[in-house]
Amino acid sequence: MAKTLPISEVKTHLPELVSGVEEREEEVIVTRKGKPAAVLVNFAEYERLKATLDVLSDPDLMAQIVQSRRFYAAGKRGLTFEDVFAEPIRPAARKRRR
């Protein structure tokens, strides 16, 4: 859940807020004059958001997604891993316990 804090409080508590964002992946909405101005988010979440925006802003990828949704909504089936790669999926090797 996101916290909303004025910039004056963020300045005072920045190290603790960064730790909270980093460790618990919480978000902090920073306000200036009562209006949202910025957001503190975990860096991994920022990277995920950027990657999502890259996909959403690519017209070719979005067209492929729309086409795939229609394909599967019509009850059609896609190719299996074996069809595409001409080999069966091998289960991941289990680690031996000592």
Sequence and secondary structure as in RCSB ss.txt:
>XXXX:A:sequence
MAKTLPISEVKTHLPELVSGVEEREEEVIVTRKGKPAAVLVNFAEYERLKATLDVLSDPDLMAQIVQSRRFYAAG
KRGLTFEDVFAEPIRPAARKRRR
>XXXX:A:secstr
  EEEEHHHHHHHHHHHHHHHHHH   EEEEETTEEEEEE  HHHHHHHHHHHHHHT HHHHHHHHHHHHHHHTT
     HHHHHSS           
